[in-house]
Amino acid sequence: MNKLNFNYNLKKDAWSWVLIAKDKNIWGLNWREQIPQIPDDLLVKIEKATFAGAQKIVENHIEKDSKKIYKSKVMKSEMQALEKSWHLVSEKYFKILSDITGKPIFTDKFDCYFTTGFMCPYSEKESWFMVSMWHSIPFSITTICHEIMHLQFLYYYRNYLKKKGLTNDQIEDLKESLTFLLDQAEFNSIILSGDGGYPEHDKLRKKLGEIWSKNKDFQNLLDEAIIFIKK
């Protein structure tokens, strides 16, 4: 049975702040609006520092937050509630994802870390991802489904796509666009908060939806997507 562990980690939280602060290309979203938890003076320090240095700066900022204890208690309550809600759909989700991709779920254990930021990055290498303490439970369930889909897709298909000639950026675009599947009938009993994707991927998501509606075969979907992306 596939297990999802929920936790909080200061270093990972700080890492996520710095990652978004230093990477301003968020596929059409307003970058500054995605990091409202970072005051302007702190943002200047992050931008000037190395990644490792900025992470230490953010760790210190989070540790000194006057609302740190309060936030910790809130996150603990949220973790418990989210874990209970995820348990209601987890077995069904993993089965649907496995059926759609035509592959077994690649690992028995995922880790889900809470962040005090608003964006929710992931680690492909270590099979963990984040949910935001500021988001609702239905939204976070969608985030979990979204991120696990990324990890499953990259594990099985990254090398295939490289061999077919896609660049890393094109693979990233396809990875994000494939989450259009979460808004399809297959996941209707699980998703309460829709996955609209990023503005820059609207055209690709629409094309993928058209392909999927005609032939619900994941390998065919990828092969036709490759042709479309390389045009």
C-alpha positions, 0 to 999 in steps of 0.5 A: 500500500502506498503511504503518504507521510505528513510533516514540517521541516524548517530547512525545506520550508526555507528552501521553498521560499528561496526557490520561488524568490529566485526563480521568477519564471512561473509560467505566466503567474505574477511572480511577486504575488506568489511570495506575499509572505516575504517582505521587501527588505527580506526579498532584497537580501534573498536576491543578493545572497547565494542560494545556500546563504539565502536559505540560512537567512530565511531559516533565521527569519522563520525562527524569529517570527513572533507568530511561530508557535501559533503557526506551528499549532495551526499546521499540526491541526491542519496536518491531522485534518488533511491526513484524514481527508487524504485517507478517504481518497488515497487508495482510489487515487493511486489506482486511477493514476496507475491505470491511466499511466499504465505503470505501478506507482513507483514508490511505496512512500511519499512525504508531504511537507507543509510550507509557510509560503504559498507555492508548493514545490517538490523534490523529484530525487527524494519523492517529496512535495509541499502543501501550503498551510494557507490553502484549504483542504480541498485545494491541498488534496488537489495539490497532493494529486498534482505533485504525485502525478508529476513524480510518477510521470517523471520517473517513468517518462523523463528519459523517454521524452529526452530520447524523443528530442524534448528539451528539459523546458519542454518536458517541464511544460508537458509535465505541468500540462498533463495535470489537465487530467485531474479535471477529467471524469476519471478523477471526478470522485476525488477532486473538489478543487479544480486544477486550472494549471498555469496561464502559459500552458493553456494552449497545450492543456487544451490540445492534450484534452482534445487528444485524450477525449478521442483516445484515452491511452496515455502512451498515445497522449504522450506521443501526440503531445511530442509531435505537437510540442516539437512543431 
